[in-house]
Amino acid sequence: MLDKLEAIAERFYYLEEQLSDPDVISDMNKYKKYHKEYKDLNNVMSKKREYQDLLGNISTAQEMLASDDAEMKEMAQEELNSLQPALTVIEEEIKILLIPKDPEDSKDVLFEIRSGTGGDEASIFAGDLYRMYSKYFDTKGWKHEIIYENEGTAGGYSKIVIEVLGEDVFGKLKFESGAHRVQRVPKTESQGRVHTSAATVVVMPKFEMEDIDIKKDDLKVDTFRSSGAGGQHVNKTESGVRFTHIPTGIVAESTDGRSQHKNRDIAIQRLYQKIKDAQQEAHDNTVTAHRRSLVGSGDRSDKIRTYNYPQNRVTDHRINLTLYSLDKIMDGQIEQIIEALQVAENAAKMAG
């Protein structure tokens, strides 16, 4: 483990040098990239120093055990009895820190919620999920902006798209992709019966052009006027944007935004995602199939999480986690669920 930590220390000190290099400082993209890596490695370096101090104290205590002084030996044994459990804890913490991070975890996201099966109640539930996530975003200090909304006929949303910006946003929110099922008595139900409906969530990381292997010259862009229902904001100008990646023929478009500028941003993110998926599929069909299976069909049976109002219960079916605090969770307190999913992901990476 110390060998791995020493290799990280070398990288850390190299980055420290680079961040004071005028050439790097003048290149904002490179500076931001190096600064992010340096900041991430700082956590490992802090734990490395703590680990080395602990090993030093254990070594000293072991030397004291060899003493002929009975009182000193007793003190040394007491010291070892307290240090050994601490060593086990810190080694586990370092193992988790050494798990390679998904490079997409640090990215901002486009966050989409759609009503699924269940009619008006599904739209109302989509609105409840939006409020839940908005409160969570606020607790994390993340900026978020609605870039498209299509309200349901009885409240809530048939579809809402939010841009979320902050630190390690995708790393926290990536587990939310999938079908969310609700069980409760709808406001529209006069008989007091519990109904089941669903909404789907899609979390898409925001890519930069340098993240994806494409050139500006390979892109064709068209603008057009959107048609059909557009919620409260029907496009009356050519605000729709369509990108075509000429070498592959992959096309992505957007009429979700309220301006051509926003639609360009959404469309290019969709294009990046499609191209990235195509590149991924070329070398690993299994992984791509898994990624696409995250969302599912939006059917009630195709669920990642159930929100049961009569029992004040939330169950995440992927890790068999059940919490009887639905009221708090719907108030944005979802960190416990997200942390449990992160722990499960780390355990799977360590086992793999």
Summary of the structure (lengths in Angstrom):
residues: 352
radius of gyration: 25.5
end to end distance: 17.8
largest distance: 91.3
contacts: 1048
relative contact order: 0.10
helix: 51%
strand: 20%
